[in-house]
Amino acid sequence: MNIKEAIRYGIEKLNKNNIDEANLKIKMLLSYILGKTKEYFVIHGDESLSLDDELKFKEGINKLNNNIPIQYVIHKQEFMGYEFYVDENVLIPQPDTEILVEEVVKIAKEFIKKHKKGEEIKILDLCTGSGAIGISLSKILGDNAFVTVSDISEDIIDIVEINSRKNLANLGMVTSDLFDNIYGKYDIIVSNPPYIETDVIKTLSKEVQNEPIIALDGGQDGLDFYRRIVKDAKKFLNENGFLALEIGYNQRESVEKLLKENNYKNIYSQKDLGGNDRIVVANI
Ligand SMILES: C[S@@+](CC[C@H](N)C(=O)[O-])C[C@H]1O[C@@H](n2cnc3c(N)ncnc32)[C@H](O)[C@@H]1O
């Protein structure tokens, strides 16, 4: 089978199973297996695949036909211009979450201006998953900030370690059920916690349902994690410290209410590029 035939074969197989974006996914898969760019395929369409590569290609197609997201098959996702290793243990970092990172960068820069020269500000990324938020912040803010990331399981923290090495980031990593193993105080606590209502999960696309349930399930009303984070974050924030949260499109009022009830100040929200409420920020 040559490259041209492989692409045709793969697209046909995915189309038969109504897998969307077949063309894009097949080229991403082949590009990953052959270690070549998609442009390479245009000029070298007649080049034959080795038997080993053909086997890997067919295995990849089977996974895609079973609604495994392409990112889990090729083990990568881009976020904030950095590449992250992902597998079935972690949520695939979403473009909408970049808004949260961008806002935290703005807040962090204000803190940095006020800090003494050479003194780092401290940021905690709670529920870090692949480490996408914390590692991006650490790379963008450089020596001006020290970022600690945490998540509930060691398997997940192992993935953060892979991504930290991959991106040459220097950060603290803690396995913790929310704040249970967190010590010290932070200038900014950022989190994209699980926030999907339990009953809604089964209505989501099959691909999303193949992401870890522990990354999605926010309890009956989707707010379980916000209740715990909003209440406890205050103990771990420095004076004037910020809490920055990603939220679901229908959760702004509820999360703002929780923040008010817990005496946070200067509460504001921002929408994503699709016009949906996406983040809520407040300080103490
Ligand atoms: C929505 S995902 C977000 C992942 C990542 N921050 C991102 O934006 O791509 C939520 C994360 O919360 C973690 N998590 C779930 N329950 C937790 C708990 N009790 N304590 C800490 N982390 C938890 C999951 O393992 C998952 O990585």
The ligand as an SDF file (V2000), in Angstrom:
LIG
                    3D

 27 29  0  0  0  0  0  0  0  0999 V2000
  -11.5900   19.2950   33.2870 C   0  0  0  0  0  0  0  0  0  0  0  0
  -10.0970   18.4220   33.6620 S   0  0  0  0  0  0  0  0  0  0  0  0
   -8.9650   19.7420   33.4070 C   0  0  0  0  0  0  0  0  0  0  0  0
   -7.5850   19.3370   33.0300 C   0  0  0  0  0  0  0  0  0  0  0  0
   -6.6650   20.5080   32.6470 C   0  0  0  0  0  0  0  0  0  0  0  0
   -6.6020   21.4820   33.7270 N   0  0  0  0  0  0  0  0  0  0  0  0
   -7.1000   21.1710   31.3690 C   0  0  0  0  0  0  0  0  0  0  0  0
   -7.6210   22.2950   31.4370 O   0  0  0  0  0  0  0  0  0  0  0  0
   -6.9000   20.6050   30.2910 O   0  0  0  0  0  0  0  0  0  0  0  0
  -10.2270   18.2650   35.4100 C   0  0  0  0  0  0  0  0  0  0  0  0
   -9.0790   17.5950   36.1430 C   0  0  0  0  0  0  0  0  0  0  0  0
   -9.4300   17.5170   37.5270 O   0  0  0  0  0  0  0  0  0  0  0  0
   -8.8520   16.3580   38.0720 C   0  0  0  0  0  0  0  0  0  0  0  0
   -9.5450   16.0060   39.3140 N   0  0  0  0  0  0  0  0  0  0  0  0
  -10.7270   15.3530   39.4740 C   0  0  0  0  0  0  0  0  0  0  0  0
  -11.0380   15.2310   40.7620 N   0  0  0  0  0  0  0  0  0  0  0  0
  -10.0380   15.8270   41.4720 C   0  0  0  0  0  0  0  0  0  0  0  0
   -9.7780   16.0290   42.8640 C   0  0  0  0  0  0  0  0  0  0  0  0
  -10.6480   15.6090   43.7840 N   0  0  0  0  0  0  0  0  0  0  0  0
   -8.6360   16.6660   43.2100 N   0  0  0  0  0  0  0  0  0  0  0  0
   -7.7660   17.0950   42.2770 C   0  0  0  0  0  0  0  0  0  0  0  0
   -7.9590   16.9430   40.9400 N   0  0  0  0  0  0  0  0  0  0  0  0
   -9.0810   16.3150   40.5440 C   0  0  0  0  0  0  0  0  0  0  0  0
   -8.9910   15.3140   36.9720 C   0  0  0  0  0  0  0  0  0  0  0  0
   -8.0860   14.2750   37.1670 O   0  0  0  0  0  0  0  0  0  0  0  0
   -8.7150   16.1700   35.7270 C   0  0  0  0  0  0  0  0  0  0  0  0
   -7.3470   16.1050   35.3990 O   0  0  0  0  0  0  0  0  0  0  0  0
  1  2  1  0
  2  3  1  0
  2 10  1  0
  3  4  1  0
  4  5  1  0
  5  6  1  0
  5  7  1  0
  7  8  2  0
  7  9  1  0
 10 11  1  0
 11 12  1  0
 11 26  1  0
 12 13  1  0
 13 14  1  0
 13 24  1  0
 14 15  1  0
 14 23  1  0
 15 16  2  0
 16 17  1  0
 17 18  1  0
 17 23  2  0
 18 19  1  0
 18 20  2  0
 20 21  1  0
 21 22  2  0
 22 23  1  0
 24 25  1  0
 24 26  1  0
 26 27  1  0
M  CHG  2   2   1   9  -1
M  END
$$$$
